[in-house]
Amino acid sequence: MIPVIGLILGILLGLVLEPSVPQGLQPYLPIAIVAAMDALFGAFRAYLEGTFTDRVFVVSFISNVLIAAAIVFVGDQIGVGSQLSTGVVVVLGIRIFTNVAAIRRALFRA
């Protein structure tokens, strides 16, 4: 119940305060969100399979975001940031859909 309350409060604060992302960080935000979603769906899959551990989730969450941002940063430095961003999104998207398929199988036996 506490996570749901936190989520609702976070959404409400975001709507009321309308925070802005600094111009220099804007290219990294979508990549960070996709990397975080990958960690969340992986955690939910592990929970359904009975193998979830909070330590693995936290390390996965932080490392996914940092590695994805680092790849995009390096791409920006060498002039191919958009291509590497696309690559990161494709790879993480494949992982997300793989986890969603496993979640669907676990929940619906389909």
URURGI-V244553 format. One record per pair of residues at least 24 apart in sequence whose ideal C-beta (glycine too) atoms are under 7 Angstrom apart, sorted by the first residue. I is the first residue (numbers start at 1). GAP is how many residues later the second one is. If there is no record, write none. Layout:
BEGIN
i | gap
I | GAP
I | GAP
END
This chain:
BEGIN
i | gap
27 | 45
27 | 49
27 | 54
28 | 41
28 | 44
31 | 37
31 | 38
31 | 41
31 | 54
31 | 57
31 | 58
32 | 33
32 | 36
32 | 37
34 | 55
34 | 58
35 | 29
35 | 30
35 | 33
35 | 57
36 | 25
36 | 28
36 | 29
37 | 59
38 | 26
38 | 54
38 | 57
38 | 58
39 | 25
41 | 55
41 | 58
41 | 59
42 | 57
44 | 59
45 | 54
45 | 57
45 | 58
48 | 55
48 | 58
49 | 57
68 | 24
END
